[in-house]
């Protein structure tokens, strides 16, 4: 008997509220092992809410629907349990953490299972070696904080990597460094390297100049309005805007 295929992430009918306001209104999304998906959409459309719901962050009430990760009910797990089974995130605005150095945070992200050579290799690739013994993000510039965040995520080696606006608040040089690191993490450096799954939130689509994504989605007004080739969607949105691109889809629902 053939074993049914189980995708890495399956979201069905997800509805999420913040306080009295319903933000997500019935999300269906499937990400398979090794796939990278991109989530486009205007500010306030629910993109970050979806990531926070996946993480189990407080204040995000799931009122309907389900989330399964590799066949396991994600809604039964705490934030730390979700991290331990392989969900990692690079935040849009990485917070400062006083009293913990970047070196220590990278070791924690790796579950303590990372040697000095590998830690230094990761830090070197993101030009954060000089920051290893400084408190996490304390006094860092926007670009430095993004690169330090990526170093922690690479040390974690997540099964599913979430990226919230990786190009936000950084210059072109830092976008290139962060984008190259994302590509290596998700797709590997060689064809034989294992592929990781990813979900990238982007408002501008600039990160797609550095990351080879497989599927793009538009999240508009709390609903997934359409899907397709990520670069084609970015080009269409650039020409017509979000509302024009999705209005025909929304009218059919």
C-alpha positions, 0 to 999 in steps of 0.5 A, a space after each residue: 500500500 502506498 503511503 499518502 504524501 504528507 506536505 511539510 506545512 498544511 494550513 486549512 481554513 485558518 482564521 485569526 483575530 487580534 482583539 476584536 479584529 479578524 485579520 486572516 479570513 480563511 487561509 489555505 496554504 501548502 508548502 512541501 519539503 524543499 519548497 520556497 514560497 513568497 507572500 506578497 501583499 500590501 501593508 496591513 493585509 495579514 502577512 506578519 499575522 500569518 507568521 506570528 500564528 505559525 510561531 504561536 505568538 501571544 495575542 493572535 487568536 486562532 478562531 478556526 482552521 488548522 495548521 499541521 507541520 509534517 503531519 503534526 498538529 502545530 496548534 498543540 505546541 508552545 513557541 519553544 516546542 515549535 522551534 525545537 521541531 524545526 521552525 525558525 524565523 528572521 524578524 523584520 525588526 530584530 530585537 536587542 537582547 541585553 546580557 546575551 552575546 551573539 555568540 551565545 545566541 548562535 549556540 542556543 539557536 543550534 541547541 548547543 550542537 555547533 563547534 567553534 569552526 562552524 560558528 566562525 564560518 557562519 559569522 564570517 560569511 555574514 561579516 559579523 565576527 566582530 559582533 560575536 561578543 557583543 550583546 545581540 543587536 545592541 547598538 547594531 545598525 539595521 544591516 548589522 541586525 539583519 545579518 546577525 539575525 541570519 547568522 542565528 537562523 543558519 546556526 539553527 538549521 531549521 526545517 522551515 525558515 520564515 522571513 519577515 520583510 528581509 529587505 526592510 530597513 537595509 541598504 542594497 549592499 546588506 540586502 545582497 549579503 542577506 539574500 545570498 545567505 538565504 539562498 544558501 540556507 534554503 537551496 544549498 551551495 551544491 546540487 547535492 545539498 539538502 533543500 529547506 522549506 521557506 516562507 518569505 514575506 516581502 512588500 517590494 519583491 527586491 529579495 527575489 533578485 537573490 533568492 530562487 523562490 518556487 511559488 508566489 502568493 498575494 495576501 490581500 485583505 486577509 485572504 490569499 487572492 492568487 498564486 503563481 510565478 513569484 517574479 511574474 506576480 511582482 511584475 504584474 503588481 508593479 504595473 497594476 498595483 495590488 488591488 487591480 491584480 486581485 480584484 477579479 479573483 476576489 470578485 469570484 469569491 
